[in-house]
Amino acid sequence: MHADWRGWLLVGALLLVSAAPSRAERVMLGYFPTFGGLPVEQIPWDNLTHLSHAFLRVDAAGELVTTAALPNPALTADGRKAGVPVLVTVGGGVTVRGLEKVAGEEGGLEGLADRIVEVVRTGKYAGVDLDWEFPRDAATGAAHATLLEALRERLDAVTQQTERAAPYLLTATVSPSADFGQWIEAERVARSVDWLHVMAYDMSGPWSRVAAHHAPLFPSADDPQREWRSVSAALRYWETRGVPKAKLMMGVPLYGRAMPAETLQAELSERFADKHSAPTFAQIRQWAGEGWPAEWDRAARAPWLRKPPAETKSAASPLVPLDDESVDVPMIVTYDDRNSVDAKARWAREQGYRGLFFWAVHQDRMPDGEHWLLEAAGKAWPAE
């Protein structure tokens, strides 16, 4: 009798294990912009599970702008050969006017969805990534959700009509905080998309009061805006909005933010507003090799560089002030390196998020052809 009892316990345990929900397959998606300069044959397919081809733009009149570079059936064919689905990214920062114009027209969003799906079919893409930067009020937030619903409906219909083996994918990008995130109708959006790309970067730059990290995993101890300025806070924000972890992707920048400041958290001056830049990781590594000292913020799990001071220049006369071009402007660079990407990938995996996405794949290609940050992410979070 005791043996039978234990046997039933074993059967019950096995049933519970088999009934447990399986974890969604991890995603490593890279953005491949048409303007990045990376030849198609150099795309690091082995480091990716998905690729997003950017951008299918919307002009000010609300029309899609196709070019010789997009759509690109040859690119998507290479992706299929490599086992990497290629999505087309619609939008980008300069297309918000066109999207808002279409949103204001009766039937405009549905018509735009039809035209986008036609590009998907022409280019043989695996789905759509919507990059609307950004809905800025309740009306545009509702339009954003409506466009995603229209795309979902049409993509599913084409899947059924063509008896496609794998359903078309639908994803969307969102901002890292409530500033713009508040206007996203998160629950409607989450029902439509396979996952959301949380743009957990550009949290500091020319628009900021201080020179802070632009993509720290955790808050910097002395950051005056540490309550929201971190990757972890960005992901948590979207969780509180009702988006499941399995539909949240962490954005990882393969570039940095160079800011005219003496040190981290220093006040930024409008006088040097034109000195800001967004160098690629490859450029940042070159600066490090030239002697720019690197620092590590333990609390934030983030690196930063400091430009070494140049020789002091003096004016020809004490009565003649130096112009801005003659001044040695101090500079720091906040960025991700292999250590910080390793930390981000491990944390995202531990937390149960869907995966990582990278803007953009051309930016961390080193002189030897290796992609240091993509490779670091894959080692920290390998395929299971």
Contacts in CASP RR format, 6 or more apart in sequence:
PFRMAT RR
TARGET T0000
AUTHOR 0000-0000-0000
METHOD contacts of the structure
MODEL  1
MHADWRGWLLVGALLLVSAAPSRAERVMLGYFPTFGGLPVEQIPWDNLTH
LSHAFLRVDAAGELVTTAALPNPALTADGRKAGVPVLVTVGGGVTVRGLE
KVAGEEGGLEGLADRIVEVVRTGKYAGVDLDWEFPRDAATGAAHATLLEA
LRERLDAVTQQTERAAPYLLTATVSPSADFGQWIEAERVARSVDWLHVMA
YDMSGPWSRVAAHHAPLFPSADDPQREWRSVSAALRYWETRGVPKAKLMM
GVPLYGRAMPAETLQAELSERFADKHSAPTFAQIRQWAGEGWPAEWDRAA
RAPWLRKPPAETKSAASPLVPLDDESVDVPMIVTYDDRNSVDAKARWARE
QGYRGLFFWAVHQDRMPDGEHWLLEAAGKAWPAE
23 246 0 8 1.000
23 352 0 8 1.000
24 246 0 8 1.000
24 354 0 8 1.000
25 49 0 8 1.000
26 49 0 8 1.000
26 349 0 8 1.000
26 354 0 8 1.000
26 355 0 8 1.000
26 381 0 8 1.000
26 383 0 8 1.000
26 384 0 8 1.000
27 49 0 8 1.000
27 50 0 8 1.000
27 195 0 8 1.000
27 249 0 8 1.000
27 354 0 8 1.000
27 355 0 8 1.000
27 356 0 8 1.000
27 357 0 8 1.000
28 47 0 8 1.000
28 48 0 8 1.000
28 49 0 8 1.000
28 50 0 8 1.000
28 355 0 8 1.000
28 356 0 8 1.000
28 357 0 8 1.000
28 358 0 8 1.000
28 374 0 8 1.000
28 377 0 8 1.000
28 378 0 8 1.000
28 381 0 8 1.000
29 48 0 8 1.000
29 49 0 8 1.000
29 50 0 8 1.000
29 51 0 8 1.000
29 52 0 8 1.000
29 197 0 8 1.000
29 249 0 8 1.000
29 356 0 8 1.000
29 357 0 8 1.000
29 358 0 8 1.000
30 48 0 8 1.000
30 50 0 8 1.000
30 51 0 8 1.000
30 52 0 8 1.000
30 357 0 8 1.000
30 358 0 8 1.000
30 359 0 8 1.000
30 360 0 8 1.000
30 361 0 8 1.000
31 51 0 8 1.000
31 52 0 8 1.000
31 54 0 8 1.000
31 89 0 8 1.000
31 357 0 8 1.000
31 358 0 8 1.000
31 359 0 8 1.000
31 360 0 8 1.000
31 361 0 8 1.000
32 38 0 8 1.000
32 43 0 8 1.000
32 51 0 8 1.000
32 52 0 8 1.000
32 53 0 8 1.000
32 54 0 8 1.000
32 75 0 8 1.000
32 360 0 8 1.000
32 361 0 8 1.000
32 362 0 8 1.000
33 54 0 8 1.000
33 55 0 8 1.000
33 360 0 8 1.000
33 362 0 8 1.000
34 53 0 8 1.000
34 54 0 8 1.000
34 55 0 8 1.000
34 67 0 8 1.000
34 69 0 8 1.000
34 70 0 8 1.000
36 360 0 8 1.000
36 362 0 8 1.000
37 362 0 8 1.000
38 361 0 8 1.000
38 362 0 8 1.000
38 365 0 8 1.000
40 72 0 8 1.000
40 74 0 8 1.000
40 75 0 8 1.000
40 78 0 8 1.000
42 365 0 8 1.000
42 369 0 8 1.000
43 51 0 8 1.000
43 78 0 8 1.000
43 361 0 8 1.000
44 361 0 8 1.000
44 365 0 8 1.000
44 371 0 8 1.000
44 374 0 8 1.000
45 51 0 8 1.000
45 78 0 8 1.000
45 79 0 8 1.000
45 82 0 8 1.000
45 83 0 8 1.000
45 84 0 8 1.000
46 82 0 8 1.000
47 371 0 8 1.000
47 374 0 8 1.000
47 375 0 8 1.000
47 377 0 8 1.000
47 378 0 8 1.000
48 84 0 8 1.000
48 361 0 8 1.000
48 374 0 8 1.000
49 84 0 8 1.000
49 383 0 8 1.000
50 84 0 8 1.000
50 85 0 8 1.000
50 86 0 8 1.000
50 87 0 8 1.000
50 126 0 8 1.000
50 169 0 8 1.000
51 79 0 8 1.000
51 84 0 8 1.000
51 85 0 8 1.000
51 86 0 8 1.000
51 87 0 8 1.000
51 361 0 8 1.000
52 86 0 8 1.000
52 87 0 8 1.000
52 88 0 8 1.000
52 89 0 8 1.000
52 129 0 8 1.000
52 171 0 8 1.000
52 357 0 8 1.000
53 70 0 8 1.000
53 72 0 8 1.000
53 75 0 8 1.000
53 76 0 8 1.000
53 86 0 8 1.000
53 87 0 8 1.000
53 88 0 8 1.000
53 89 0 8 1.000
53 125 0 8 1.000
54 89 0 8 1.000
54 92 0 8 1.000
54 129 0 8 1.000
54 131 0 8 1.000
54 360 0 8 1.000
55 70 0 8 1.000
55 89 0 8 1.000
55 90 0 8 1.000
55 91 0 8 1.000
55 92 0 8 1.000
55 95 0 8 1.000
55 131 0 8 1.000
56 64 0 8 1.000
56 65 0 8 1.000
56 66 0 8 1.000
56 70 0 8 1.000
56 71 0 8 1.000
56 88 0 8 1.000
56 89 0 8 1.000
56 90 0 8 1.000
56 91 0 8 1.000
56 116 0 8 1.000
56 119 0 8 1.000
57 64 0 8 1.000
57 65 0 8 1.000
57 91 0 8 1.000
57 92 0 8 1.000
57 94 0 8 1.000
57 95 0 8 1.000
58 64 0 8 1.000
58 65 0 8 1.000
58 90 0 8 1.000
58 91 0 8 1.000
58 95 0 8 1.000
58 98 0 8 1.000
58 99 0 8 1.000
58 102 0 8 1.000
58 112 0 8 1.000
59 65 0 8 1.000
59 95 0 8 1.000
59 98 0 8 1.000
60 97 0 8 1.000
60 98 0 8 1.000
60 101 0 8 1.000
61 98 0 8 1.000
61 101 0 8 1.000
62 98 0 8 1.000
62 99 0 8 1.000
62 101 0 8 1.000
62 102 0 8 1.000
62 112 0 8 1.000
64 90 0 8 1.000
64 112 0 8 1.000
64 115 0 8 1.000
64 116 0 8 1.000
64 119 0 8 1.000
66 119 0 8 1.000
70 88 0 8 1.000
71 88 0 8 1.000
71 119 0 8 1.000
71 122 0 8 1.000
71 123 0 8 1.000
71 125 0 8 1.000
72 123 0 8 1.000
73 122 0 8 1.000
73 123 0 8 1.000
73 124 0 8 1.000
75 86 0 8 1.000
76 86 0 8 1.000
76 123 0 8 1.000
76 124 0 8 1.000
76 125 0 8 1.000
76 126 0 8 1.000
77 124 0 8 1.000
79 85 0 8 1.000
79 86 0 8 1.000
80 86 0 8 1.000
80 124 0 8 1.000
85 126 0 8 1.000
85 127 0 8 1.000
85 166 0 8 1.000
85 169 0 8 1.000
86 125 0 8 1.000
86 126 0 8 1.000
87 125 0 8 1.000
87 126 0 8 1.000
87 127 0 8 1.000
87 128 0 8 1.000
87 129 0 8 1.000
87 169 0 8 1.000
87 171 0 8 1.000
88 116 0 8 1.000
88 119 0 8 1.000
88 120 0 8 1.000
88 123 0 8 1.000
88 125 0 8 1.000
88 127 0 8 1.000
88 128 0 8 1.000
88 129 0 8 1.000
89 128 0 8 1.000
89 129 0 8 1.000
89 130 0 8 1.000
89 131 0 8 1.000
90 116 0 8 1.000
90 128 0 8 1.000
90 129 0 8 1.000
90 130 0 8 1.000
90 131 0 8 1.000
91 99 0 8 1.000
91 130 0 8 1.000
91 131 0 8 1.000
91 132 0 8 1.000
91 133 0 8 1.000
92 131 0 8 1.000
92 132 0 8 1.000
92 133 0 8 1.000
93 131 0 8 1.000
93 133 0 8 1.000
95 132 0 8 1.000
96 132 0 8 1.000
96 133 0 8 1.000
96 134 0 8 1.000
99 132 0 8 1.000
99 140 0 8 1.000
99 143 0 8 1.000
99 147 0 8 1.000
100 140 0 8 1.000
100 143 0 8 1.000
102 108 0 8 1.000
102 109 0 8 1.000
102 111 0 8 1.000
102 112 0 8 1.000
103 109 0 8 1.000
103 139 0 8 1.000
103 140 0 8 1.000
103 143 0 8 1.000
103 146 0 8 1.000
103 147 0 8 1.000
104 143 0 8 1.000
109 143 0 8 1.000
109 146 0 8 1.000
109 147 0 8 1.000
109 150 0 8 1.000
110 150 0 8 1.000
111 150 0 8 1.000
112 147 0 8 1.000
112 150 0 8 1.000
113 147 0 8 1.000
113 150 0 8 1.000
113 151 0 8 1.000
113 153 0 8 1.000
113 154 0 8 1.000
114 154 0 8 1.000
116 128 0 8 1.000
116 151 0 8 1.000
117 128 0 8 1.000
117 151 0 8 1.000
117 154 0 8 1.000
117 155 0 8 1.000
117 158 0 8 1.000
119 125 0 8 1.000
120 127 0 8 1.000
120 128 0 8 1.000
120 155 0 8 1.000
120 158 0 8 1.000
120 168 0 8 1.000
121 158 0 8 1.000
126 166 0 8 1.000
126 168 0 8 1.000
126 169 0 8 1.000
127 155 0 8 1.000
127 168 0 8 1.000
127 169 0 8 1.000
127 170 0 8 1.000
128 151 0 8 1.000
128 155 0 8 1.000
128 168 0 8 1.000
128 169 0 8 1.000
128 170 0 8 1.000
128 171 0 8 1.000
129 170 0 8 1.000
129 171 0 8 1.000
129 172 0 8 1.000
129 173 0 8 1.000
129 197 0 8 1.000
130 144 0 8 1.000
130 147 0 8 1.000
130 148 0 8 1.000
130 151 0 8 1.000
130 170 0 8 1.000
130 171 0 8 1.000
130 172 0 8 1.000
130 173 0 8 1.000
131 172 0 8 1.000
131 173 0 8 1.000
132 144 0 8 1.000
132 147 0 8 1.000
132 172 0 8 1.000
132 173 0 8 1.000
133 173 0 8 1.000
133 175 0 8 1.000
134 174 0 8 1.000
134 175 0 8 1.000
134 180 0 8 1.000
134 181 0 8 1.000
134 183 0 8 1.000
135 141 0 8 1.000
135 143 0 8 1.000
135 144 0 8 1.000
135 180 0 8 1.000
135 181 0 8 1.000
135 183 0 8 1.000
135 184 0 8 1.000
136 180 0 8 1.000
136 183 0 8 1.000
137 183 0 8 1.000
138 183 0 8 1.000
140 183 0 8 1.000
141 183 0 8 1.000
141 184 0 8 1.000
141 185 0 8 1.000
142 185 0 8 1.000
144 172 0 8 1.000
144 183 0 8 1.000
144 184 0 8 1.000
144 185 0 8 1.000
144 189 0 8 1.000
145 184 0 8 1.000
145 185 0 8 1.000
145 188 0 8 1.000
145 189 0 8 1.000
145 192 0 8 1.000
148 170 0 8 1.000
148 172 0 8 1.000
148 188 0 8 1.000
148 189 0 8 1.000
148 192 0 8 1.000
148 193 0 8 1.000
149 188 0 8 1.000
149 192 0 8 1.000
151 170 0 8 1.000
151 192 0 8 1.000
152 170 0 8 1.000
152 192 0 8 1.000
152 193 0 8 1.000
155 167 0 8 1.000
155 168 0 8 1.000
155 170 0 8 1.000
156 167 0 8 1.000
156 168 0 8 1.000
158 164 0 8 1.000
158 168 0 8 1.000
159 167 0 8 1.000
159 168 0 8 1.000
169 194 0 8 1.000
170 192 0 8 1.000
170 193 0 8 1.000
170 194 0 8 1.000
171 193 0 8 1.000
171 194 0 8 1.000
171 195 0 8 1.000
171 196 0 8 1.000
171 197 0 8 1.000
171 249 0 8 1.000
172 189 0 8 1.000
172 193 0 8 1.000
172 196 0 8 1.000
172 197 0 8 1.000
173 196 0 8 1.000
173 197 0 8 1.000
173 198 0 8 1.000
173 199 0 8 1.000
174 180 0 8 1.000
174 181 0 8 1.000
174 184 0 8 1.000
174 189 0 8 1.000
174 196 0 8 1.000
174 197 0 8 1.000
174 198 0 8 1.000
174 199 0 8 1.000
174 238 0 8 1.000
175 181 0 8 1.000
175 199 0 8 1.000
176 198 0 8 1.000
176 199 0 8 1.000
176 200 0 8 1.000
176 201 0 8 1.000
176 202 0 8 1.000
176 203 0 8 1.000
176 228 0 8 1.000
176 231 0 8 1.000
176 233 0 8 1.000
176 234 0 8 1.000
176 237 0 8 1.000
177 203 0 8 1.000
177 228 0 8 1.000
177 233 0 8 1.000
177 234 0 8 1.000
177 237 0 8 1.000
178 228 0 8 1.000
178 237 0 8 1.000
181 237 0 8 1.000
181 241 0 8 1.000
184 241 0 8 1.000
186 238 0 8 1.000
186 241 0 8 1.000
186 242 0 8 1.000
186 243 0 8 1.000
187 241 0 8 1.000
187 242 0 8 1.000
189 196 0 8 1.000
189 243 0 8 1.000
190 196 0 8 1.000
190 242 0 8 1.000
190 243 0 8 1.000
190 244 0 8 1.000
190 247 0 8 1.000
193 247 0 8 1.000
194 247 0 8 1.000
195 246 0 8 1.000
195 247 0 8 1.000
195 248 0 8 1.000
195 249 0 8 1.000
195 354 0 8 1.000
196 238 0 8 1.000
196 243 0 8 1.000
196 247 0 8 1.000
196 248 0 8 1.000
196 249 0 8 1.000
197 249 0 8 1.000
197 251 0 8 1.000
197 357 0 8 1.000
198 234 0 8 1.000
198 235 0 8 1.000
198 238 0 8 1.000
198 248 0 8 1.000
198 249 0 8 1.000
198 250 0 8 1.000
198 251 0 8 1.000
199 251 0 8 1.000
200 215 0 8 1.000
200 231 0 8 1.000
200 234 0 8 1.000
200 235 0 8 1.000
200 250 0 8 1.000
200 251 0 8 1.000
200 252 0 8 1.000
201 214 0 8 1.000
201 215 0 8 1.000
201 251 0 8 1.000
201 252 0 8 1.000
201 253 0 8 1.000
201 359 0 8 1.000
202 214 0 8 1.000
202 215 0 8 1.000
202 253 0 8 1.000
202 257 0 8 1.000
203 212 0 8 1.000
203 213 0 8 1.000
203 214 0 8 1.000
203 215 0 8 1.000
203 216 0 8 1.000
203 228 0 8 1.000
203 229 0 8 1.000
203 230 0 8 1.000
203 234 0 8 1.000
204 210 0 8 1.000
204 211 0 8 1.000
204 212 0 8 1.000
204 213 0 8 1.000
204 214 0 8 1.000
204 229 0 8 1.000
204 257 0 8 1.000
204 259 0 8 1.000
204 334 0 8 1.000
205 211 0 8 1.000
205 214 0 8 1.000
205 257 0 8 1.000
205 259 0 8 1.000
205 268 0 8 1.000
205 276 0 8 1.000
206 259 0 8 1.000
206 268 0 8 1.000
206 273 0 8 1.000
206 276 0 8 1.000
208 259 0 8 1.000
208 268 0 8 1.000
209 224 0 8 1.000
209 267 0 8 1.000
209 268 0 8 1.000
210 223 0 8 1.000
210 224 0 8 1.000
210 261 0 8 1.000
210 265 0 8 1.000
210 266 0 8 1.000
210 267 0 8 1.000
210 268 0 8 1.000
211 259 0 8 1.000
211 260 0 8 1.000
211 261 0 8 1.000
211 263 0 8 1.000
211 264 0 8 1.000
211 265 0 8 1.000
211 266 0 8 1.000
211 267 0 8 1.000
211 268 0 8 1.000
211 332 0 8 1.000
211 334 0 8 1.000
212 220 0 8 1.000
212 223 0 8 1.000
212 225 0 8 1.000
212 229 0 8 1.000
212 264 0 8 1.000
212 265 0 8 1.000
212 334 0 8 1.000
213 220 0 8 1.000
213 223 0 8 1.000
213 229 0 8 1.000
213 264 0 8 1.000
213 297 0 8 1.000
213 300 0 8 1.000
213 302 0 8 1.000
213 304 0 8 1.000
213 334 0 8 1.000
214 253 0 8 1.000
214 256 0 8 1.000
214 257 0 8 1.000
214 334 0 8 1.000
214 335 0 8 1.000
215 231 0 8 1.000
215 251 0 8 1.000
215 252 0 8 1.000
215 253 0 8 1.000
215 256 0 8 1.000
215 302 0 8 1.000
215 334 0 8 1.000
215 335 0 8 1.000
215 336 0 8 1.000
216 229 0 8 1.000
216 230 0 8 1.000
216 231 0 8 1.000
216 297 0 8 1.000
216 300 0 8 1.000
216 301 0 8 1.000
216 302 0 8 1.000
216 334 0 8 1.000
217 230 0 8 1.000
217 231 0 8 1.000
217 232 0 8 1.000
217 300 0 8 1.000
217 301 0 8 1.000
217 302 0 8 1.000
217 340 0 8 1.000
217 343 0 8 1.000
217 344 0 8 1.000
217 347 0 8 1.000
218 230 0 8 1.000
218 231 0 8 1.000
218 232 0 8 1.000
218 299 0 8 1.000
218 300 0 8 1.000
218 301 0 8 1.000
219 226 0 8 1.000
219 227 0 8 1.000
219 229 0 8 1.000
219 230 0 8 1.000
219 232 0 8 1.000
219 233 0 8 1.000
219 299 0 8 1.000
219 300 0 8 1.000
220 226 0 8 1.000
220 229 0 8 1.000
220 264 0 8 1.000
220 265 0 8 1.000
220 297 0 8 1.000
220 299 0 8 1.000
220 300 0 8 1.000
220 302 0 8 1.000
221 299 0 8 1.000
221 300 0 8 1.000
222 265 0 8 1.000
223 229 0 8 1.000
223 265 0 8 1.000
223 300 0 8 1.000
224 265 0 8 1.000
227 233 0 8 1.000
228 234 0 8 1.000
228 237 0 8 1.000
230 300 0 8 1.000
231 250 0 8 1.000
231 251 0 8 1.000
231 344 0 8 1.000
232 347 0 8 1.000
235 248 0 8 1.000
235 250 0 8 1.000
235 348 0 8 1.000
235 351 0 8 1.000
235 353 0 8 1.000
238 248 0 8 1.000
239 245 0 8 1.000
239 248 0 8 1.000
245 351 0 8 1.000
245 352 0 8 1.000
245 353 0 8 1.000
245 354 0 8 1.000
246 352 0 8 1.000
246 353 0 8 1.000
246 354 0 8 1.000
247 354 0 8 1.000
248 353 0 8 1.000
248 354 0 8 1.000
249 353 0 8 1.000
249 354 0 8 1.000
249 355 0 8 1.000
249 356 0 8 1.000
249 357 0 8 1.000
250 344 0 8 1.000
250 348 0 8 1.000
250 353 0 8 1.000
250 355 0 8 1.000
250 356 0 8 1.000
250 357 0 8 1.000
251 356 0 8 1.000
251 357 0 8 1.000
251 358 0 8 1.000
251 359 0 8 1.000
252 336 0 8 1.000
252 341 0 8 1.000
252 344 0 8 1.000
252 356 0 8 1.000
252 357 0 8 1.000
252 358 0 8 1.000
252 359 0 8 1.000
252 373 0 8 1.000
252 377 0 8 1.000
253 335 0 8 1.000
253 336 0 8 1.000
253 358 0 8 1.000
253 359 0 8 1.000
254 280 0 8 1.000
254 281 0 8 1.000
254 336 0 8 1.000
254 358 0 8 1.000
254 359 0 8 1.000
254 360 0 8 1.000
254 361 0 8 1.000
254 363 0 8 1.000
254 364 0 8 1.000
254 373 0 8 1.000
254 374 0 8 1.000
255 278 0 8 1.000
255 279 0 8 1.000
255 280 0 8 1.000
255 281 0 8 1.000
255 335 0 8 1.000
255 359 0 8 1.000
255 360 0 8 1.000
255 363 0 8 1.000
256 278 0 8 1.000
256 279 0 8 1.000
256 280 0 8 1.000
256 281 0 8 1.000
256 284 0 8 1.000
256 333 0 8 1.000
256 334 0 8 1.000
256 335 0 8 1.000
256 336 0 8 1.000
257 276 0 8 1.000
257 277 0 8 1.000
257 278 0 8 1.000
257 333 0 8 1.000
257 334 0 8 1.000
257 335 0 8 1.000
258 275 0 8 1.000
258 276 0 8 1.000
258 277 0 8 1.000
258 278 0 8 1.000
258 279 0 8 1.000
258 331 0 8 1.000
258 332 0 8 1.000
258 333 0 8 1.000
259 268 0 8 1.000
259 275 0 8 1.000
259 276 0 8 1.000
259 331 0 8 1.000
259 332 0 8 1.000
259 333 0 8 1.000
259 334 0 8 1.000
260 268 0 8 1.000
260 269 0 8 1.000
260 272 0 8 1.000
260 275 0 8 1.000
260 276 0 8 1.000
260 329 0 8 1.000
260 330 0 8 1.000
260 331 0 8 1.000
261 267 0 8 1.000
261 268 0 8 1.000
261 330 0 8 1.000
261 331 0 8 1.000
261 332 0 8 1.000
262 330 0 8 1.000
262 332 0 8 1.000
263 306 0 8 1.000
263 332 0 8 1.000
264 295 0 8 1.000
264 297 0 8 1.000
264 304 0 8 1.000
264 332 0 8 1.000
264 334 0 8 1.000
266 332 0 8 1.000
271 324 0 8 1.000
272 324 0 8 1.000
272 329 0 8 1.000
275 329 0 8 1.000
275 331 0 8 1.000
279 287 0 8 1.000
279 333 0 8 1.000
279 335 0 8 1.000
280 362 0 8 1.000
280 363 0 8 1.000
280 364 0 8 1.000
281 335 0 8 1.000
281 336 0 8 1.000
281 337 0 8 1.000
281 363 0 8 1.000
281 364 0 8 1.000
281 372 0 8 1.000
281 373 0 8 1.000
282 363 0 8 1.000
282 364 0 8 1.000
282 365 0 8 1.000
282 366 0 8 1.000
282 367 0 8 1.000
284 305 0 8 1.000
284 333 0 8 1.000
284 335 0 8 1.000
285 366 0 8 1.000
285 372 0 8 1.000
287 305 0 8 1.000
287 307 0 8 1.000
287 333 0 8 1.000
288 294 0 8 1.000
288 305 0 8 1.000
291 308 0 8 1.000
292 305 0 8 1.000
292 306 0 8 1.000
292 307 0 8 1.000
292 308 0 8 1.000
292 333 0 8 1.000
293 305 0 8 1.000
293 306 0 8 1.000
293 308 0 8 1.000
294 303 0 8 1.000
294 304 0 8 1.000
294 305 0 8 1.000
294 337 0 8 1.000
295 303 0 8 1.000
295 304 0 8 1.000
295 305 0 8 1.000
295 306 0 8 1.000
296 302 0 8 1.000
296 303 0 8 1.000
296 339 0 8 1.000
297 303 0 8 1.000
297 304 0 8 1.000
301 339 0 8 1.000
301 340 0 8 1.000
301 343 0 8 1.000
301 344 0 8 1.000
302 334 0 8 1.000
302 336 0 8 1.000
302 340 0 8 1.000
303 334 0 8 1.000
303 335 0 8 1.000
303 336 0 8 1.000
303 337 0 8 1.000
303 339 0 8 1.000
303 340 0 8 1.000
304 332 0 8 1.000
304 333 0 8 1.000
304 334 0 8 1.000
304 335 0 8 1.000
305 332 0 8 1.000
305 333 0 8 1.000
305 335 0 8 1.000
306 330 0 8 1.000
306 331 0 8 1.000
306 332 0 8 1.000
307 330 0 8 1.000
307 331 0 8 1.000
307 332 0 8 1.000
307 333 0 8 1.000
309 328 0 8 1.000
309 330 0 8 1.000
310 328 0 8 1.000
311 328 0 8 1.000
312 328 0 8 1.000
313 322 0 8 1.000
313 326 0 8 1.000
313 327 0 8 1.000
313 328 0 8 1.000
315 321 0 8 1.000
315 322 0 8 1.000
315 326 0 8 1.000
336 344 0 8 1.000
336 373 0 8 1.000
337 373 0 8 1.000
338 372 0 8 1.000
338 373 0 8 1.000
338 376 0 8 1.000
341 373 0 8 1.000
341 376 0 8 1.000
341 377 0 8 1.000
341 380 0 8 1.000
342 376 0 8 1.000
342 377 0 8 1.000
342 379 0 8 1.000
342 380 0 8 1.000
343 380 0 8 1.000
344 356 0 8 1.000
344 377 0 8 1.000
344 380 0 8 1.000
345 356 0 8 1.000
345 376 0 8 1.000
345 377 0 8 1.000
345 378 0 8 1.000
345 380 0 8 1.000
345 381 0 8 1.000
346 380 0 8 1.000
346 381 0 8 1.000
348 355 0 8 1.000
348 356 0 8 1.000
348 381 0 8 1.000
349 355 0 8 1.000
349 380 0 8 1.000
349 381 0 8 1.000
355 381 0 8 1.000
356 377 0 8 1.000
356 381 0 8 1.000
358 364 0 8 1.000
358 373 0 8 1.000
358 374 0 8 1.000
358 377 0 8 1.000
361 371 0 8 1.000
361 374 0 8 1.000
364 371 0 8 1.000
364 372 0 8 1.000
364 373 0 8 1.000
364 374 0 8 1.000
365 371 0 8 1.000
366 372 0 8 1.000
END
